[in-house]
Amino acid sequence: MGDICTILFQVNINLDLDSFRDKLVNKDFFPGAVTINTLENQISQITTSFEDTIEIRYGSLVYKFNQNNMGFIRINRGWIDFLTFPPTTEITREICLEAMEYFKSKEAIYLSDMYSFDYFYSKLSWSDLKKSLARRLGPPPQSIGEIYKEYEEHIEAAGYFIEIR
C-alpha cells in the first residue's frame, strides 16, 4: 500500500506566513518538525508556493493552507506505518499537536492521502467534512490502533482518527 499519512486541521488564527516560516525551524516552537527533519538528514530549507492554496515545504514535511481556514500536513510516513509502528505514531502526533497549538485548532483529523486531498480541496466546512467522513468510513474510532485490522487473507486500514486538543 502506497498511502501516505496526512493530517487536516482547523486554522483559527490569521495566517501570518512569515512568522510561521520563521518559527517552523525553531525547536522551541516545533520540536517534532525539527526532529523529523534532523533524523532524515533533511536540509532545513523552506519553500513557499502560491496557487489556490499556500504550500510550505520544510524538509520532508509539507504544510498547505486553503481559503476555508483548513490546514493540511503531509508527513513522509506511510499510513500503515503510522497505524502500526509506535515511533511513527508518536512523532506524527507530536507534529500534529504542534500545528494545532500554533494555529489554535481544537481538532485535527489523521487520514490516508487516498481521502485527504479530496477533502482539503473541497469547499466543505469543518463540520461537513466530519459528516462526510462518517458517511464514507463510519464513525471515528476511540484509538488509532482500532483502524488497522488484519485478517487471514487481507488487511483493512481505511479510516480516520480525530485528535482533540
Disulfide bonds with the S-S distance in Angstrom:
none
